[in-house]
Amino acid sequence: MAKIHIDFRFVDLKHELWSLGKYREVFEEQLTFLKDQERVRLRARFASAESEMDDAERQFASDQVDVLVEEVLPRFFRGPYLIALWGLFESGIIELADYLAQRKQLSLKLRDIRGRDPIEQWNKYFTHVASYPLGIAEPTWQRLDELRQVRHVLTHANGRLDLAEESARRRLETWCGENRGLHAHFSLLIMSAEYTQTAQVLVTDTLSGLIDRVRSEGSG
């Protein structure tokens, strides 16, 4: 009878990728529900107070719900998610680097290498220290770097472009005008459901591919 071999390497990392994928699905469903509920509440408020609210009050109440539904809820559901998503990618790269350092008995660790940004640091380490190029195509790196920069503005400027560094603000304003699923509303960075899903698939596919490659080459 053939033995079943189960590879437990990076099982926690795989679970984290699965968890963030499922979490995105759940919170998008909840976000849709909450938006609908706010509209229902507004209609009920108008119906019950129709004789007491003048046109200006009704318009103000409607505008408040519009801001909540189109700006506040998407911003605070999806922004923290993208922060966590980049954190998962970064920690995944570190876990892979630590594994290779142990397997190859390397004296230098990833943290010992410096770069202008994390991506340069990773490429230096994996290529020149671990002799294990990540093999990630340049277009994929560009998309990952975009996620990194979006995460940076979300983390350090709370998604406010007016508080971001000038270079970061210019880049994001350009991206907001390119139909990427990003847009700015009164200098607040808002992400679409499609943008968030695309980022999740990007991180999942990239890390899963690296995990499978490391497992395959290290199983002999």
Long-range contacts (C-beta under 8 A, 24 or more apart in sequence): 7-215, 7-219, 9-99, 9-211, 9-214, 9-215, 9-218, 10-95, 10-96, 10-99, 10-211, 10-214, 10-215, 13-91, 13-92, 13-95, 13-207, 13-211, 14-208, 14-211, 16-88, 16-92, 17-88, 17-92, 17-203, 17-204, 17-207, 17-208, 20-81, 20-84, 20-85, 20-88, 20-200, 20-203, 20-204, 21-200, 21-204, 23-81, 24-81, 24-196, 24-197, 24-200, 27-77, 27-81, 28-77, 28-193, 28-196, 28-197, 30-77, 31-73, 31-74, 31-77, 31-193, 34-73, 35-69, 35-73, 38-65, 38-68, 38-69, 39-65, 39-69, 41-65, 70-185, 70-190, 71-185, 71-188, 71-190, 74-190, 74-191, 74-192, 74-193, 75-159, 75-188, 75-189, 75-190, 75-191, 78-191, 78-193, 78-195, 78-196, 79-154, 79-159, 79-189, 79-191, 80-154, 81-196, 82-147, 82-150, 82-151, 82-154, 82-191, 82-196, 82-199, 83-151, 83-154, 83-155, 85-147, 85-151, 85-199, 85-200, 85-203, 86-147, 86-148, 86-151, 86-203, 87-151, 88-203, 88-207, 89-144, 89-147, 89-203, 89-206, 89-207, 90-118, 92-207, 92-210, 92-211, 93-118, 93-122, 93-207, 96-210, 96-211, 96-214, 97-122, 97-125, 97-126, 97-130, 99-214, 100-126, 100-130, 100-132, 100-214, 101-130, 103-218, 104-130, 104-131, 106-130, 117-145, 117-148, 118-148, 119-144, 119-145, 119-148, 134-210, 135-213, 136-206, 140-202, 140-206, 143-202, 144-202, 144-203, 144-206, 146-175, 147-199, 147-202, 147-203, 150-182, 150-189, 150-191, 153-189, 154-189, 159-188, 159-189, 160-187, 160-188, 160-189, 161-187, 161-188, 161-189, 162-187
